[in-house]
Amino acid sequence: MTHRARYKEPDTSLGSSADVPGREVMPGGGAFLEFLGVTLAAGAFVLFVVCPSVSEVLVHAHATRAAAFVP
C-alpha cells in the first residue's frame, strides 16, 4: 500500500541496504504499523460520527488541563 521512493544520485557508487531487492528496513513491520494507523483513524472517525458530543468533551478536557499550567 505504501510506496517509498528511493532517489539515487548519479555520483554515488554505494547504495543503501534498502535499495537491495527483497530487503526491507522493518520486514513485515511497516504493513502492521500502517494497518494499526488506519484502524485507529477509522475508529476515531466512527466515534465522532456516532457520538458527536465526544469532541466537546475532549476539547473541554484539553482546555482544563491547559488552564492548569497558567499561573
C-alpha positions in Angstrom: 0.0 0.0 0.0 2.8 2.5 0.8 5.4 3.2 -1.8 8.7 4.5 -0.7 10.6 6.3 -3.4 14.4 6.0 -3.5 16.3 8.6 -5.3 19.8 7.7 -6.4 22.4 10.4 -7.1 24.4 9.9 -10.2 27.8 10.2 -8.5 27.0 7.7 -5.7 28.6 4.3 -6.0 27.3 2.8 -2.8 23.6 2.1 -2.4 21.7 1.8 0.9 20.6 -1.5 2.2 17.0 -0.6 1.4 17.9 -0.5 -2.3 18.6 -4.2 -2.4 15.6 -6.0 -3.8 13.7 -8.1 -1.3 15.1 -6.3 1.7 13.1 -4.0 3.9 14.1 -1.9 6.9 11.4 -3.5 9.0 10.4 -6.8 7.5 6.6 -7.0 7.9 6.5 -4.2 10.4 5.6 -1.5 8.0 2.4 -3.2 6.9 1.4 -3.8 10.5 2.0 -0.2 11.6 0.1 1.1 8.6 -2.8 -1.2 9.4 -2.7 -0.1 13.0 -2.8 3.6 12.0 -5.7 3.1 9.6 -7.6 1.2 12.2 -7.1 3.9 14.8 -8.1 6.6 12.3 -11.2 4.7 11.3 -12.2 4.1 14.9 -11.8 7.8 15.8 -13.9 8.8 12.8 -16.7 6.3 13.8 -16.6 7.6 17.3 -17.0 11.2 16.3 -19.8 10.3 13.9 -21.7 8.0 16.3 -21.3 10.3 19.3 -20.6 13.9 18.3 -20.5 15.1 21.9 -17.2 13.3 22.3 -15.4 16.2 20.6 -16.9 18.7 23.0 -15.7 16.6 26.0 -12.2 16.2 24.5 -11.9 20.0 23.9 -13.2 20.7 27.4 -10.7 18.3 29.0 -7.8 19.7 26.9 -8.7 23.3 27.8 -9.0 22.4 31.5 -5.5 20.7 31.5 -4.0 23.6 29.6 -5.5 26.1 32.1 -3.9 24.3 34.9 -0.5 25.3 33.6 -1.3 29.0 33.5 0.0 30.7 36.7 
